[in-house]
Amino acid sequence: MYLVTGATGSIGRRVVRLLRERELPVRAFVRLSSRYEELEERGAQTFIGDLREDKDIEKATQGVEYIISAHGSDGDAQALDYRANIELIDRAIANKVKHFVFISVLGADRGYEDAPTFKAKREVEKYLSKSGLNYTILRPSGLADNLLSAAERFRDTGIYLLVGDRRNRSSIVSTDDLAKITVDSVTIEKAKNKIFPVGGPDILKREDIPQIFSRIFNKEPIIINPPLLVVDGVRTGLGFLNPKAQKQLGTFRTLLANEFFCTPAEIANLESIYKIQMESLESFLRRYLAS
């Protein structure tokens, strides 16, 4: 039995689909308010609970052999990115789980002090690597799935909002490829007890993205490029009204201010181990959006 947290998210939903396509038993950890009907229709067992509650994690992990942690922080890095994953690992140890796959983030090891999600995920990485469990840690760069809404807005308006340095580079990964790598990590011997950067095959400047949209929709882009100082101003204002929201914006600012890309050697290693050809961002978007 596989336990998948974040099962209704962009990564988790795809992971559950793949596991069910392979006719493997899956328990999908979901919230009551989430849309999980598709998972049940595919034959997944749903566990309705709250990852902030240790008792729910204890119940959800009973009888599972593999755990895939694919949930996000939902604005609460301490409770969900950190505490929930530590509890999942502790339950995995107690239940002698065979393999634990953790979706981290590219750059988690860089010491971004102002980014709660990065800090939390790095602490979980360290805890998992010392746990004695068989594990695989995946550090994806930006997810292609996250650009679908921006692409749809561009299709309607031709406008692309690009905050900060347009030359910053990324290697955005197909969310479908990430899901496949996640599932295969459990069975590939060379993936055991390893940490992998996961990105797409192309190193893109941020200004390349609206040009990809332009090719897909045959529409000249109108690029709005406010400086990063705009985010800093918003953060300063939030500091007086909502300190928690100010901290959350620290992760967002870190993503905007820095580069997150995999080297060609890292991608070649990933493709060799997982027997996969990584999909480009443009190919992913065309599959989902082109009419």
N, C-alpha and C positions, 0 to 999 in steps of 0.2 A: 504494500500500500504506500502510495506517495501522498504526502501532505504538501499542498501548495498554498502559501500565504499570498495575499494580494491577488487572489484568483480572478477578480473582476477587473483588474488593471490591464494596461496595455501589454505588459510582459506576461503576467500570470494567466490571463485568458488564453493567450497563444500557447503557453506551456500546457495548460489543461487540455486544449484541443489536440495537441501533438500526442500527449500521453494516451488519450482516449482513442485516437486514430491507430495507435499501436496496441489497443485493447488492454492497456494497463490500468489497474485500479487506482483511482484518484480520490482523495478527500480535499475538497476546496474550502479553504477558510474564507468566509465571506461575512460582511456586515448585513444586518437585517435590512438596512436602507438601500443596499446595492442591488443591481440588476443581475441576478444569477440564473435566470430561467434557462438560458442557453447551455450553461454548464450541466444542469440537471438533464436537459434533453440529450446531451451527449453521453450521459451515463455516469457522470461524476457524482460522488456523494458530497453533499454540501454540509458544512458545519457552520452554523450561524453563531458568531461570537464577536468578542472585542479583544484585540491584541493587547490592549492596555490592562486586561484582567488575567493574572497568572492562572487562575482556576480554569479559564477558557482554554488557555494554551495547554494546560495539563490534560484536559479532556481531549482536545483535538489531536494531541500527539500519541494517544494510546493506540497501540497496535500498528504504528507506521514503521516502515523500514527505511524510507527516504524522505528527507525534508528539503523543499525548495523554498527559500525565503525570497519572495519577489515583491513584497509590499513596500510602499513608499511611506513618507513621514506624515503626509496629510497636515503639514504645518506644525507638527510636534515631533521634532527630531529626537528629543530626549526620551520620550515615551515609546515611540514606534521604531525609529531607526536604531536606537540603542537598547533600551530596556527590554522591549519585546524580543529582540534577537538574542540577547543574553539568556532570557528565559527559554527560548526555543532551543538554544544550544544545551542548556542545562538539562532540559527534558530529553533531548536527543541522547545525551550521555547516559542518563538514568535508564532509558529504554533501549540502549545499545543499537541505536540507529546505524545503518550501514554506510550512509553517505549523506553529507549536508552540502547543499549548493547555496551559496550566498551571492546575491546580486549587490555589488558595491557600486563604486563610481570611479571613473578615471580621475586620477589626481588625489585620491583619498590619502595617499602617503606623502603629500607635499606640505602638510602642516599649515593648511589654511585656517588660521585661528578665528577668523571672522565668519566662518561658514559652519553652522551647527550640523548640517547633514554630513559634510565631509568628515568632521571630527568624530561624530557618532559612528559612522561606517568604518573609519579606521580603527577605532577601539574594538568594534565587533570583529574585524579582521584579525586583530592580534589575539583576541580571546579564542576565536575559533581555531586559529593555527596552533594554539597551545592546548587545545581541549582533549587531544587524543583521538578525536573523530577523524574518519576519512572525510575530506572536504575538497571542494573546488570553489575558489573565489573568482568571480568575474567582475571586471571593472569596465563597464561600457562607457563610451563617450556619449555624446548626445544621441537620443533615439529619433529615428526617422519618423516614427509615429507622432512625435510631438510637433512636427511641422505640418501635419495635415490641416489643422485649423487655419494656420497662417496661409497655406496654399489656397484654401477655399476662399479666404478673404481676398487674396490677390486675384483669384479668378473673377470675383465680383467687382473689385474696385481698381485693380492694377497697382495698389499701394502696398509697399513693404516697409515695415518699421524695423530699423536696424539701430539699436542703441549701442553707442560706444565705437571702438576701433573696428572699422570694416575689414581690416587686414588680418585680424586674429584668425587663427587656423583651427579647424576641427576635422575629425574623421567620423562623421555621423553614421551610425550603424543601423542597418535594416532591423527593425524590431522582430521580424520573422526569423532572421538569421540568429539573433540573440536567443530567441526561444528555443531554436533547434540546438544551439550550443549548450544551453542550460540543461535540456533533457539528456543530451548525449554525454554530458559530463559524468553522469552516474555510471556509465558502462565503459568509458574509454580509460584504459589503465594509465595512459600518459597524462590524463587530466587529474589524476588523484593527487591530493595534497599540493596543488599548484595554484598560483595566482596568474590570471591572464588579463592583459589589456584587450578590450574588444572594440573594434572600430570597423568602419567601412573601408573599401579599397582605395578611396581617394582622400587626399588631404585637401580640404576646401578652405578658402578664405570665406569669411562671413558674407562678403559682398558677392561671392559666387552663387549664393542660394537664390536671390531674386532673379539671377540670370537663368538658373535652372527652371524656375517658375515661368519665366518668359518663354523659354523654348517649349515647355509643355502646353502652355495656353496661347502661344503666339500673340503675346501682349507685351508691349514695352513697359518696363517697370518704372514706377514712381517711388524712389527710395527716400524715405524720411530718416535722417541720421542725427538724432539728438546726441549730445555728448553724455558720457557716463556721469557727469556732474548732476544731471537731472535726477538720476537714481539716488545719488548722495543727498540731494536736497530733500527728496521724499523721505529718505531714511531719517534725516535730522528732524524733520517735522513729526514723523511718527514717534520719535523718541520721547516727545513730550506727552503724546496721547496714548500710545500703545507700545510699550517697550518690547513686548513679546513679538509683535509684528515687525518691529525694527530689527530684531535678531534674525527673524526668518528671511528678511530681505538681504541679510549678509550672504546667505548661500546664493541667492539670485545674482547679487553683485559679483561674487566670485566667479560665477559662470560667465558673466558678461566681460569681465576684466582680464580673463586669462585664456590661454590656448589649451585645448584638449584634443590631442590627436595621437594616433598610434603610428609608429614608424613602419615603413615597408617590411622590415625584418620581422616585426611583431605580427603583422598581418599574415606574412608568409608562414610563420610558425603556427599560427592559429589554423590556417587553412590546411596545413600539413597534418596536424594532430587530429582535427575534427573532420577531415575529408570533405571540406566545404569550399565553395567559391563565394566569397563575400559579395553581396549585392550592392551596387552603387545607390546613392541617394536618388538619383534621377530615375533609375529603374524602379525603385520602390514606389516613388510618387506616381509614376506613370501607371503602375499596376492598380493603384488605389483611386486615382483621380482622372486619368485621361479618358475622355469619352470617345 
